[in-house]
Amino acid sequence: MSTEKGNPRRKRGRSDAMTFLEKLSGGPLTLAKLLRSIREGEAMTQAALAETLGISKQHLSHIENGRKVVSPERAARWAARLGYGESQFVRLALQDELHRAGLRYTVTVDAA
């Protein structure tokens, strides 16, 4: 996790992309919204994605509807199972935990 200022140009581009994604999803991007988007984009049922992730359909439903949060460790495992890079999944999991705690911070994640 990093709090360093990066290249302002790069940060602005990322911010523009996030703004676009958030507009499409109707609010801040969360791990729940990312998982739902992946599932719908792949035309998967909740049951099929839940099986891939190793959880129950009900648990996935709770996550997708914002009733449960996912640990960063679990988010990293799921990224690997789904064939995605870990950093975005981990960042969103950490961001979700901070949001739930009422802390207004923005998380950035850099590989060590």
Biotite code that builds the C-alpha atoms (Angstrom):
import biotite.structure as struc

atoms = struc.array([
    struc.Atom([0.000, 0.000, 0.000], chain_id="A", res_id=1, res_name="MET", atom_name="CA", element="C"),
    struc.Atom([1.335, 3.420, -0.834], chain_id="A", res_id=2, res_name="SER", atom_name="CA", element="C"),
    struc.Atom([0.564, 7.000, -0.028], chain_id="A", res_id=3, res_name="THR", atom_name="CA", element="C"),
    struc.Atom([3.281, 8.407, -2.254], chain_id="A", res_id=4, res_name="GLU", atom_name="CA", element="C"),
    struc.Atom([2.393, 10.898, -4.926], chain_id="A", res_id=5, res_name="LYS", atom_name="CA", element="C"),
    struc.Atom([2.877, 9.381, -8.330], chain_id="A", res_id=6, res_name="GLY", atom_name="CA", element="C"),
    struc.Atom([3.218, 10.979, -11.696], chain_id="A", res_id=7, res_name="ASN", atom_name="CA", element="C"),
    struc.Atom([0.396, 13.609, -11.682], chain_id="A", res_id=8, res_name="PRO", atom_name="CA", element="C"),
    struc.Atom([-0.406, 12.848, -15.288], chain_id="A", res_id=9, res_name="ARG", atom_name="CA", element="C"),
    struc.Atom([-0.756, 9.134, -14.594], chain_id="A", res_id=10, res_name="ARG", atom_name="CA", element="C"),
    struc.Atom([-2.853, 9.815, -11.523], chain_id="A", res_id=11, res_name="LYS", atom_name="CA", element="C"),
    struc.Atom([-5.166, 12.107, -13.491], chain_id="A", res_id=12, res_name="ARG", atom_name="CA", element="C"),
    struc.Atom([-5.643, 9.434, -16.167], chain_id="A", res_id=13, res_name="GLY", atom_name="CA", element="C"),
    struc.Atom([-6.435, 6.823, -13.566], chain_id="A", res_id=14, res_name="ARG", atom_name="CA", element="C"),
    struc.Atom([-8.848, 9.218, -11.902], chain_id="A", res_id=15, res_name="SER", atom_name="CA", element="C"),
    struc.Atom([-10.579, 9.860, -15.231], chain_id="A", res_id=16, res_name="ASP", atom_name="CA", element="C"),
    struc.Atom([-10.920, 6.114, -15.774], chain_id="A", res_id=17, res_name="ALA", atom_name="CA", element="C"),
    struc.Atom([-12.260, 5.598, -12.250], chain_id="A", res_id=18, res_name="MET", atom_name="CA", element="C"),
    struc.Atom([-14.728, 8.451, -12.728], chain_id="A", res_id=19, res_name="THR", atom_name="CA", element="C"),
    struc.Atom([-15.947, 6.790, -15.912], chain_id="A", res_id=20, res_name="PHE", atom_name="CA", element="C"),
    struc.Atom([-16.284, 3.371, -14.232], chain_id="A", res_id=21, res_name="LEU", atom_name="CA", element="C"),
    struc.Atom([-18.061, 4.872, -11.248], chain_id="A", res_id=22, res_name="GLU", atom_name="CA", element="C"),
    struc.Atom([-20.500, 6.672, -13.521], chain_id="A", res_id=23, res_name="LYS", atom_name="CA", element="C"),
    struc.Atom([-21.252, 3.392, -15.282], chain_id="A", res_id=24, res_name="LEU", atom_name="CA", element="C"),
    struc.Atom([-21.692, 1.472, -12.040], chain_id="A", res_id=25, res_name="SER", atom_name="CA", element="C"),
    struc.Atom([-23.737, 4.158, -10.288], chain_id="A", res_id=26, res_name="GLY", atom_name="CA", element="C"),
    struc.Atom([-21.239, 4.999, -7.557], chain_id="A", res_id=27, res_name="GLY", atom_name="CA", element="C"),
    struc.Atom([-17.781, 4.205, -6.238], chain_id="A", res_id=28, res_name="PRO", atom_name="CA", element="C"),
    struc.Atom([-16.259, 1.008, -7.599], chain_id="A", res_id=29, res_name="LEU", atom_name="CA", element="C"),
    struc.Atom([-16.256, -1.699, -4.943], chain_id="A", res_id=30, res_name="THR", atom_name="CA", element="C"),
    struc.Atom([-15.098, -5.290, -4.941], chain_id="A", res_id=31, res_name="LEU", atom_name="CA", element="C"),
    struc.Atom([-18.768, -6.276, -4.913], chain_id="A", res_id=32, res_name="ALA", atom_name="CA", element="C"),
    struc.Atom([-19.448, -4.305, -8.090], chain_id="A", res_id=33, res_name="LYS", atom_name="CA", element="C"),
    struc.Atom([-16.310, -5.673, -9.716], chain_id="A", res_id=34, res_name="LEU", atom_name="CA", element="C"),
    struc.Atom([-17.317, -9.267, -8.971], chain_id="A", res_id=35, res_name="LEU", atom_name="CA", element="C"),
    struc.Atom([-20.850, -8.681, -10.261], chain_id="A", res_id=36, res_name="ARG", atom_name="CA", element="C"),
    struc.Atom([-19.473, -7.061, -13.428], chain_id="A", res_id=37, res_name="SER", atom_name="CA", element="C"),
    struc.Atom([-17.132, -9.984, -14.044], chain_id="A", res_id=38, res_name="ILE", atom_name="CA", element="C"),
    struc.Atom([-19.951, -12.462, -13.456], chain_id="A", res_id=39, res_name="ARG", atom_name="CA", element="C"),
    struc.Atom([-22.376, -10.655, -15.739], chain_id="A", res_id=40, res_name="GLU", atom_name="CA", element="C"),
    struc.Atom([-19.705, -10.035, -18.390], chain_id="A", res_id=41, res_name="GLY", atom_name="CA", element="C"),
    struc.Atom([-18.922, -13.743, -18.470], chain_id="A", res_id=42, res_name="GLU", atom_name="CA", element="C"),
    struc.Atom([-22.665, -14.598, -18.460], chain_id="A", res_id=43, res_name="ALA", atom_name="CA", element="C"),
    struc.Atom([-22.190, -16.653, -15.291], chain_id="A", res_id=44, res_name="MET", atom_name="CA", element="C"),
    struc.Atom([-24.819, -17.413, -12.700], chain_id="A", res_id=45, res_name="THR", atom_name="CA", element="C"),
    struc.Atom([-24.158, -16.610, -9.068], chain_id="A", res_id=46, res_name="GLN", atom_name="CA", element="C"),
    struc.Atom([-23.980, -20.353, -8.435], chain_id="A", res_id=47, res_name="ALA", atom_name="CA", element="C"),
    struc.Atom([-21.266, -20.830, -11.087], chain_id="A", res_id=48, res_name="ALA", atom_name="CA", element="C"),
    struc.Atom([-19.136, -17.920, -9.851], chain_id="A", res_id=49, res_name="LEU", atom_name="CA", element="C"),
    struc.Atom([-19.610, -18.978, -6.230], chain_id="A", res_id=50, res_name="ALA", atom_name="CA", element="C"),
    struc.Atom([-18.374, -22.472, -7.086], chain_id="A", res_id=51, res_name="GLU", atom_name="CA", element="C"),
    struc.Atom([-15.309, -21.000, -8.821], chain_id="A", res_id=52, res_name="THR", atom_name="CA", element="C"),
    struc.Atom([-14.575, -18.872, -5.754], chain_id="A", res_id=53, res_name="LEU", atom_name="CA", element="C"),
    struc.Atom([-15.186, -21.752, -3.328], chain_id="A", res_id=54, res_name="GLY", atom_name="CA", element="C"),
    struc.Atom([-18.099, -20.115, -1.499], chain_id="A", res_id=55, res_name="ILE", atom_name="CA", element="C"),
    struc.Atom([-21.860, -20.588, -1.362], chain_id="A", res_id=56, res_name="SER", atom_name="CA", element="C"),
    struc.Atom([-24.245, -18.796, -3.698], chain_id="A", res_id=57, res_name="LYS", atom_name="CA", element="C"),
    struc.Atom([-25.810, -17.092, -0.668], chain_id="A", res_id=58, res_name="GLN", atom_name="CA", element="C"),
    struc.Atom([-22.429, -15.784, 0.499], chain_id="A", res_id=59, res_name="HIS", atom_name="CA", element="C"),
    struc.Atom([-21.727, -14.390, -2.981], chain_id="A", res_id=60, res_name="LEU", atom_name="CA", element="C"),
    struc.Atom([-25.140, -12.722, -2.958], chain_id="A", res_id=61, res_name="SER", atom_name="CA", element="C"),
    struc.Atom([-24.317, -11.084, 0.386], chain_id="A", res_id=62, res_name="HIS", atom_name="CA", element="C"),
    struc.Atom([-21.023, -9.818, -1.041], chain_id="A", res_id=63, res_name="ILE", atom_name="CA", element="C"),
    struc.Atom([-22.531, -8.529, -4.293], chain_id="A", res_id=64, res_name="GLU", atom_name="CA", element="C"),
    struc.Atom([-25.231, -6.683, -2.346], chain_id="A", res_id=65, res_name="ASN", atom_name="CA", element="C"),
    struc.Atom([-22.771, -5.066, 0.061], chain_id="A", res_id=66, res_name="GLY", atom_name="CA", element="C"),
    struc.Atom([-23.822, -6.997, 3.161], chain_id="A", res_id=67, res_name="ARG", atom_name="CA", element="C"),
    struc.Atom([-20.424, -8.710, 3.512], chain_id="A", res_id=68, res_name="LYS", atom_name="CA", element="C"),
    struc.Atom([-16.896, -7.489, 2.864], chain_id="A", res_id=69, res_name="VAL", atom_name="CA", element="C"),
    struc.Atom([-13.996, -9.584, 1.632], chain_id="A", res_id=70, res_name="VAL", atom_name="CA", element="C"),
    struc.Atom([-10.561, -9.707, 3.253], chain_id="A", res_id=71, res_name="SER", atom_name="CA", element="C"),
    struc.Atom([-7.593, -8.614, 1.141], chain_id="A", res_id=72, res_name="PRO", atom_name="CA", element="C"),
    struc.Atom([-6.141, -12.139, 1.384], chain_id="A", res_id=73, res_name="GLU", atom_name="CA", element="C"),
    struc.Atom([-9.309, -13.699, 0.027], chain_id="A", res_id=74, res_name="ARG", atom_name="CA", element="C"),
    struc.Atom([-9.563, -11.020, -2.668], chain_id="A", res_id=75, res_name="ALA", atom_name="CA", element="C"),
    struc.Atom([-6.041, -11.910, -3.845], chain_id="A", res_id=76, res_name="ALA", atom_name="CA", element="C"),
    struc.Atom([-6.922, -15.619, -4.022], chain_id="A", res_id=77, res_name="ARG", atom_name="CA", element="C"),
    struc.Atom([-10.085, -14.860, -5.979], chain_id="A", res_id=78, res_name="TRP", atom_name="CA", element="C"),
    struc.Atom([-8.199, -12.675, -8.448], chain_id="A", res_id=79, res_name="ALA", atom_name="CA", element="C"),
    struc.Atom([-5.877, -15.599, -9.159], chain_id="A", res_id=80, res_name="ALA", atom_name="CA", element="C"),
    struc.Atom([-8.759, -18.055, -9.529], chain_id="A", res_id=81, res_name="ARG", atom_name="CA", element="C"),
    struc.Atom([-10.488, -15.725, -11.972], chain_id="A", res_id=82, res_name="LEU", atom_name="CA", element="C"),
    struc.Atom([-7.319, -14.953, -13.915], chain_id="A", res_id=83, res_name="GLY", atom_name="CA", element="C"),
    struc.Atom([-7.042, -11.284, -12.935], chain_id="A", res_id=84, res_name="TYR", atom_name="CA", element="C"),
    struc.Atom([-4.218, -9.303, -11.366], chain_id="A", res_id=85, res_name="GLY", atom_name="CA", element="C"),
    struc.Atom([-4.289, -9.176, -7.574], chain_id="A", res_id=86, res_name="GLU", atom_name="CA", element="C"),
    struc.Atom([-3.674, -5.455, -7.061], chain_id="A", res_id=87, res_name="SER", atom_name="CA", element="C"),
    struc.Atom([-7.118, -4.181, -8.083], chain_id="A", res_id=88, res_name="GLN", atom_name="CA", element="C"),
    struc.Atom([-8.914, -6.852, -6.051], chain_id="A", res_id=89, res_name="PHE", atom_name="CA", element="C"),
    struc.Atom([-6.751, -6.186, -2.981], chain_id="A", res_id=90, res_name="VAL", atom_name="CA", element="C"),
    struc.Atom([-7.128, -2.411, -3.346], chain_id="A", res_id=91, res_name="ARG", atom_name="CA", element="C"),
    struc.Atom([-10.900, -2.653, -3.530], chain_id="A", res_id=92, res_name="LEU", atom_name="CA", element="C"),
    struc.Atom([-11.050, -5.030, -0.548], chain_id="A", res_id=93, res_name="ALA", atom_name="CA", element="C"),
    struc.Atom([-8.976, -2.613, 1.549], chain_id="A", res_id=94, res_name="LEU", atom_name="CA", element="C"),
    struc.Atom([-11.049, 0.346, 0.332], chain_id="A", res_id=95, res_name="GLN", atom_name="CA", element="C"),
    struc.Atom([-14.251, -1.481, 1.306], chain_id="A", res_id=96, res_name="ASP", atom_name="CA", element="C"),
    struc.Atom([-12.894, -2.133, 4.821], chain_id="A", res_id=97, res_name="GLU", atom_name="CA", element="C"),
    struc.Atom([-11.987, 1.536, 5.284], chain_id="A", res_id=98, res_name="LEU", atom_name="CA", element="C"),
    struc.Atom([-15.379, 2.661, 3.992], chain_id="A", res_id=99, res_name="HIS", atom_name="CA", element="C"),
    struc.Atom([-17.183, 0.300, 6.342], chain_id="A", res_id=100, res_name="ARG", atom_name="CA", element="C"),
    struc.Atom([-15.111, 1.676, 9.247], chain_id="A", res_id=101, res_name="ALA", atom_name="CA", element="C"),
    struc.Atom([-16.162, 5.205, 8.307], chain_id="A", res_id=102, res_name="GLY", atom_name="CA", element="C"),
    struc.Atom([-12.620, 6.259, 7.422], chain_id="A", res_id=103, res_name="LEU", atom_name="CA", element="C"),
    struc.Atom([-12.348, 8.596, 4.455], chain_id="A", res_id=104, res_name="ARG", atom_name="CA", element="C"),
    struc.Atom([-9.081, 7.505, 2.846], chain_id="A", res_id=105, res_name="TYR", atom_name="CA", element="C"),
    struc.Atom([-8.234, 6.413, -0.665], chain_id="A", res_id=106, res_name="THR", atom_name="CA", element="C"),
    struc.Atom([-6.144, 3.275, -1.004], chain_id="A", res_id=107, res_name="VAL", atom_name="CA", element="C"),
    struc.Atom([-3.430, 2.705, -3.561], chain_id="A", res_id=108, res_name="THR", atom_name="CA", element="C"),
    struc.Atom([-1.610, -0.613, -3.823], chain_id="A", res_id=109, res_name="VAL", atom_name="CA", element="C"),
    struc.Atom([1.852, -1.144, -5.244], chain_id="A", res_id=110, res_name="ASP", atom_name="CA", element="C"),
    struc.Atom([3.629, -4.481, -5.555], chain_id="A", res_id=111, res_name="ALA", atom_name="CA", element="C"),
    struc.Atom([6.528, -4.893, -3.142], chain_id="A", res_id=112, res_name="ALA", atom_name="CA", element="C"),
])
